[in-house]
Amino acid sequence: MVQDTATPIPPPAVALDETVPAYKAIQKFILDLIRGPDYGPGDRIPSERALAEQLGKNRMTVRKAIDGLVAQGLLERNSTSGTRIPMPRVMRPIDARTSLGITRIIQSGGSVAGNKLLHFEQTRASAQVAEHLQIKEGSEIVMFRRLWTVNDTPCCIETSHIPLGLVPGLAAEDLMAGQSLYGLLRDRYGIGTVTGERQISVAAGSDMEARLLGLPAGSACLLLRLEVYDEQGRPVEYMRSVNHPGLVMFKTSKAEMTA
């Protein structure tokens, strides 16, 4: 004898605001949902079908609502994992007049910055590094590499090179204390950083860089090369930054258009 099983009764449709178009009411429902305590960055929202059943609307209307939120950057689609809440992005300015420090950049976006020192050594400048720092090849430098996180998620790997003569006594412990590098240069060594020359490109990170950033091997990354100068125009730092393409964006400031 075949025993019938009870068919689950779908929950009653949620009451939506009927004074606005249906897709806008659905958008408000979704926004209230993802801003609640049960959702956070990276979390997947219910499927179109589930939302349509819950809200008592057709899937085309639900899709229009979600498309609008995706266009606004409030949601993001993935062909394999559905629709998710985007991870917070780090907006790195490329205007030389703006702040250079990644800590301040992350914090200005309302996120929590963190870093881990991966490597620190006193070494000698290669030909390439020496050219950027305007010193002789083989000159003594300090080189260190740090992994930066935004809300505990890896976002970039930065490798800095500084002439040893500018930072006598600098030790790994100084960089593990959470102090800003540029704050340390200013407060301990009296070096104020005022400008930086930047080059931005797209390149595949190394296997190690991809692993640290949580990316598949061979993934394209955003590569920033930065030269930092002091108030007298003397090179202070040459830095190479490998950035997660899904978490970091570079932006320019507004400028007047001239003929």
PyMOL commands that set and color helices and strands:
alter all, ss='L'
color gray80, all
select helices_A, chain A and resi 22-34+48-55+59-71+102-108+127-133+164-166+172-176+181-189+207-213
alter helices_A, ss='H'
color red, helices_A
select strands_A, chain A and resi 76-78+82-84+90-93+113-124+140-150+153-163+193-204+220-230+235-243+248-251
alter strands_A, ss='S'
color yellow, strands_A
deselect
rebuild
show_as cartoon
